[in-house]
Amino acid sequence: MLAIAKNLKPEDRSYDVVTGLSIADINAVGLAKYPPGQELEAATYLKQTWLSIIQKDIYVDWPLGIINGVLFQKGFFNNAPYVDYVNMFLNNATFKRKFSIGVVNANDGKYYTYNETTPLNDLKPYFVASGAIAGFYPFSIIKGEAFIDGSTLFAIDLFTAIQRCLDITGNVQSDIILDAVLLEKNKSLEKNMTGAHSLQMLMRYFEINSFLMSTYYIQDVMRHFPNVNYRYLLTPVAKLPGGGVFGLDYNQNDISYMIDLGEKETTDYIKNHPTSNWKQEISERMAYLKQR
């Protein structure tokens, strides 16, 4: 869900650092193409970008379908089209603010980040790798190492965002204002899975695991950086459409709906709330997980 809030003052949305994992790399890097102060222009660009994406820009079936992918390929689906899309998306790109994307080295399990200082030709394969959801898409071999989606470890990379902000503030946490967007929120996670087939249930496993990981992860971030100004923690209220890989088949109607939903819910929320209560949000998520 893209969160676009037009009622934030320009000085309150002039982000110095943005991060993104998996397919959300497009949001982070797309925003970084615009300087601080041009968030609405960046949002318009991102909206146009997403509304032009179709499934075959990201992945296609292998010949003979998913059975071929499961038995003989490195992923259920063929993400070769995404390589071409990334080359187009990053072609001659220049960056006007700091950003970070993340990947996991499948050989040693370590997390690595790449940013606006990474040469474009070096950035492109890591950009592809960051969207290589383990098992679903082929992993990326870069310099003899196997890399997979950064969201293998984190649903969102707040640590890197804060650390890069600390470089700007001279290590002063209280000078940092942090906003974050997550895809799931308690009741919006609920769905009837009694008729699910195996792949749908596998994706459901990742969905629930992401909810759990992000809950504990945010707790950890707030414990390590207690003096950061945790402003908005945005999550969808309405249920998001599902289908395809990881609940999204890049259906244009679904994408348009989620963009409009993100804009409406975010604008309405910010209109009525000067900030989010991050601790309460985490407490509610923990209570939901522990319901009997």
Secondary structure, 3 states (H helix, E strand, C coil): CCCCCCCCCHHHCCCCEEEECHHHHHHHHHHHCCCCCCHHHHHHHHHHHHHHCCHHHHCECCCCCHHHHHHHCCCCCECHHHHHHHHHHCCCCCCCCEEEEEEEECCCCCEEEEECCCCHHHHHHHHHHHCCCECCECCEEECCEEEEEHHHCCCCCHHHHHHHHHHHHCCCHHHCEEEEECCCCHHHHCCCCCCCCHHHHHHHHHHHHHHHHHHHHHHHHHHHCCCCEEEEEECCCCCCCCCCHHHCCCCHHHHHHHHHHHHHHHHHHHHHCCCCCHHHHHHHHHHHHCCC
